[in-house]
Amino acid sequence: MGEYYKALSFYEKALEIHQNTLPSNHPVLAASYNNIGGIYDSMGEYSKALLFYEKALEIYQKTLPSTHPDFATSYNNIGGIYDTMGEYSKALSFYEKALEIYQNTLPSNHPSLAICYNNIGRIYSSMGKYAKALSTHEKALEISQKTLPENHPSLATCYNNIGRIYSNMGEYSKALSTHEKALEIYEKTLPSNHPSLAASYNNI
C-alpha cells in the first residue's frame, strides 16, 4: 500500500522479538533484516537499506552453504542498491554472484535466471556496454519465451529492455519493432490507462 513508515514500524517490532528470543545467527533474523532493508530501499534510503541487506548476508555466510538460494536473494538485493546508487561495477559483481548460484542450482529455463540476466543487462547498458547488454537481455527473453504465456507482462519487459538497447545503439528500426511487440502485449493484458502503456507510447 506504500505506507512505508507503518510497515517499518511493524517489521522493527518483529525484529525486536526475534532478537530477544533467537540466536543472533538465526535465519529468521536474516529475513527480518531483508524485510527492513526492502522498506528502506522503497523509501529511497539506500545506505540504510544496504546496511540491513548486509546484515542478512552476514547471517547467511555463517549458517548456509554457499550455493543456497537465499544467498542469491541477498546478492540481488545488494546489487539492486548499488545499481540504484550508480555504482555499476559493484552492482555487476553482486548480480553475477547471484547468477552463478542460480546456474548451479536451478533448471536452465528457470524464471529467476531471466530476472538475473535482465539485471545484468541493465548494468551493462548503464555502463555503455551495449553489445553485452543486448546478448544478456536476449538470454532473458529466450528463457521467458520458453516458460511464460505469450502475452505475459515479463515478455513485454524483455522487449522494452532490448528496444532501449537498440535505441542506444542507433538501430532505430529494430528498436521500434521491439517496442511495438511490448506495446502489443500491454494492449492485450492491461487496462487502457495503465502507466506501462504510457511508458510504451513514450518508448515508441
C-alpha positions as CSV (number, residue, x, y, z in Angstrom):
1,M,0.0,0.0,0.0
2,G,3.1,2.3,0.1
3,E,2.7,3.0,3.8
4,Y,6.4,2.5,4.4
5,Y,6.6,4.1,7.9
6,K,3.9,1.8,9.2
7,A,5.4,-1.2,7.5
8,L,8.8,-0.3,9.0
9,S,7.3,0.0,12.5
10,F,5.8,-3.5,12.4
11,Y,9.0,-5.0,10.9
12,E,11.0,-3.4,13.7
13,K,8.7,-4.9,16.3
14,A,9.1,-8.3,14.7
15,L,12.9,-7.9,14.7
16,E,12.9,-6.9,18.3
17,I,11.1,-10.1,19.3
18,H,13.4,-12.2,17.1
19,Q,16.5,-10.6,18.7
20,N,15.2,-11.3,22.2
21,T,14.3,-14.9,21.6
22,L,16.5,-16.3,18.8
23,P,20.3,-16.9,18.4
24,S,22.0,-14.0,16.7
25,N,22.6,-16.0,13.5
26,H,19.2,-17.5,13.1
27,P,17.8,-17.4,9.5
28,V,14.6,-15.7,10.7
29,L,16.7,-12.7,11.8
30,A,18.1,-12.5,8.3
31,A,14.6,-12.5,6.8
32,S,13.7,-9.6,9.2
33,Y,16.8,-7.7,8.1
34,N,15.8,-8.2,4.5
35,N,12.3,-7.0,5.1
36,I,13.6,-3.8,6.8
37,G,16.2,-3.4,4.0
38,G,13.4,-3.6,1.4
39,I,11.4,-0.9,3.1
40,Y,14.4,1.5,3.3
41,D,15.0,0.6,-0.4
42,S,11.5,1.6,-1.3
43,M,11.8,4.8,0.7
44,G,15.0,5.7,-1.2
45,E,17.2,5.5,1.9
46,Y,19.8,3.3,0.2
47,S,22.6,3.5,2.7
48,K,20.2,2.1,5.4
49,A,18.9,-0.5,3.0
50,L,22.4,-1.6,2.2
51,L,23.2,-1.9,5.9
52,F,20.3,-4.2,6.6
53,Y,20.8,-6.3,3.5
54,E,24.5,-6.8,4.5
55,K,23.4,-7.9,8.0
56,A,21.2,-10.6,6.3
57,L,24.1,-11.7,4.1
58,E,26.4,-11.9,7.1
59,I,24.0,-14.4,8.8
60,Y,23.7,-16.5,5.6
61,Q,27.5,-16.6,5.3
62,K,27.7,-18.0,8.8
63,T,24.8,-20.5,8.6
64,L,24.1,-21.6,5.0
65,P,26.0,-23.5,2.2
66,S,27.4,-21.0,-0.3
67,T,25.1,-22.2,-3.1
68,H,21.9,-21.7,-1.0
69,P,19.2,-19.7,-2.9
70,D,19.0,-17.2,0.0
71,F,22.5,-16.1,-1.0
72,A,21.3,-15.3,-4.5
73,T,18.4,-13.3,-3.0
74,S,20.9,-11.3,-0.8
75,Y,23.3,-10.7,-3.7
76,N,20.4,-9.5,-5.9
77,N,19.2,-7.1,-3.1
78,I,22.6,-5.7,-2.6
79,G,23.3,-5.5,-6.3
80,G,20.0,-3.6,-6.7
81,I,21.1,-1.0,-4.2
82,Y,24.5,-0.4,-5.9
83,D,22.6,-0.3,-9.2
84,T,20.3,2.5,-7.9
85,M,23.3,4.3,-6.4
86,G,25.1,4.3,-9.8
87,E,27.9,2.0,-8.5
88,Y,27.7,-0.2,-11.5
89,S,30.8,-2.3,-11.1
90,K,29.8,-3.3,-7.6
91,A,26.2,-4.0,-8.8
92,L,27.5,-6.2,-11.6
93,S,29.7,-8.2,-9.2
94,F,26.8,-9.0,-6.9
95,Y,24.4,-9.8,-9.8
96,E,26.9,-12.1,-11.3
97,K,27.3,-13.9,-7.9
98,A,23.5,-14.4,-7.9
99,L,23.6,-15.7,-11.4
100,E,26.3,-18.2,-10.6
101,I,24.2,-19.7,-7.8
102,Y,21.1,-19.9,-10.0
103,Q,23.1,-21.5,-12.8
104,N,24.4,-24.2,-10.4
105,T,21.1,-24.9,-8.6
106,L,18.2,-24.2,-11.0
107,P,16.9,-25.6,-14.3
108,S,18.4,-23.6,-17.3
109,N,15.0,-22.1,-18.1
110,H,14.0,-21.0,-14.6
111,P,12.4,-17.5,-14.4
112,S,14.9,-16.4,-11.7
113,L,17.7,-16.8,-14.3
114,A,15.8,-14.5,-16.7
115,I,15.5,-11.9,-13.9
116,C,19.2,-12.1,-13.3
117,Y,20.0,-11.7,-16.9
118,N,17.8,-8.7,-17.1
119,N,19.5,-7.2,-14.1
120,I,23.0,-7.8,-15.6
121,G,21.9,-6.5,-19.0
122,R,20.6,-3.3,-17.4
123,I,24.0,-2.7,-15.7
124,Y,25.9,-3.3,-19.0
125,S,23.5,-0.8,-20.6
126,S,24.2,1.8,-17.8
127,M,27.9,1.2,-18.4
128,G,27.5,1.8,-22.1
129,K,28.4,-1.8,-23.0
130,Y,25.5,-2.2,-25.4
131,A,26.6,-5.4,-27.2
132,K,27.0,-7.2,-23.8
133,A,23.7,-5.7,-22.6
134,L,21.9,-6.9,-25.8
135,S,23.2,-10.5,-25.6
136,T,22.3,-10.7,-21.9
137,H,18.8,-9.3,-22.4
138,E,18.3,-11.7,-25.3
139,K,19.1,-14.6,-22.9
140,A,16.4,-13.3,-20.6
141,L,13.9,-13.1,-23.5
142,E,14.7,-16.6,-24.6
143,I,14.0,-18.1,-21.2
144,S,10.8,-16.1,-20.8
145,Q,9.6,-17.2,-24.2
146,K,10.1,-20.8,-23.2
147,T,8.4,-20.6,-19.8
148,L,5.7,-17.9,-19.9
149,P,2.5,-17.4,-21.8
150,E,3.0,-15.4,-25.0
151,N,1.2,-12.3,-23.6
152,H,2.9,-12.3,-20.2
153,P,4.0,-8.8,-19.0
154,S,7.5,-10.1,-18.3
155,L,7.9,-10.7,-22.0
156,A,6.9,-7.1,-22.6
157,T,9.6,-6.0,-20.1
158,C,12.2,-8.1,-22.1
159,Y,11.1,-6.5,-25.3
160,N,11.4,-3.0,-23.8
161,N,14.8,-3.7,-22.4
162,I,16.0,-4.9,-25.8
163,G,14.3,-2.0,-27.6
164,R,16.1,0.5,-25.4
165,I,19.5,-1.1,-26.2
166,Y,18.8,-0.9,-30.0
167,S,17.8,2.7,-29.5
168,N,21.0,3.5,-27.7
169,M,23.0,1.7,-30.5
170,G,21.2,3.9,-33.1
171,E,19.4,0.9,-34.6
172,Y,16.0,2.6,-34.6
173,S,14.1,0.2,-36.9
174,K,14.9,-2.7,-34.6
175,A,14.1,-0.6,-31.6
176,L,10.8,0.3,-33.0
177,S,9.7,-3.2,-33.9
178,T,10.8,-4.5,-30.5
179,H,8.9,-1.7,-28.6
180,E,5.9,-2.4,-30.7
181,K,5.9,-6.1,-29.5
182,A,5.9,-4.9,-25.9
183,L,3.0,-2.5,-26.7
184,E,1.0,-5.3,-28.3
185,I,1.3,-7.4,-25.1
186,Y,0.3,-4.4,-22.9
187,E,-2.7,-3.6,-25.1
188,K,-4.0,-7.2,-24.7
189,T,-3.4,-7.5,-21.0
190,L,-3.6,-4.1,-19.3
191,P,-6.3,-1.5,-18.7
192,S,-6.2,1.3,-21.3
193,N,-5.0,3.8,-18.7
194,H,-2.2,1.7,-17.2
195,P,1.1,3.5,-16.7
196,S,3.0,0.8,-18.6
197,L,1.1,1.7,-21.7
198,A,2.2,5.3,-21.3
199,A,5.8,4.1,-21.0
200,S,5.4,2.0,-24.1
201,Y,4.0,5.0,-26.1
202,N,6.9,7.1,-24.9
203,N,9.4,4.4,-26.0
204,I,7.9,4.3,-29.4
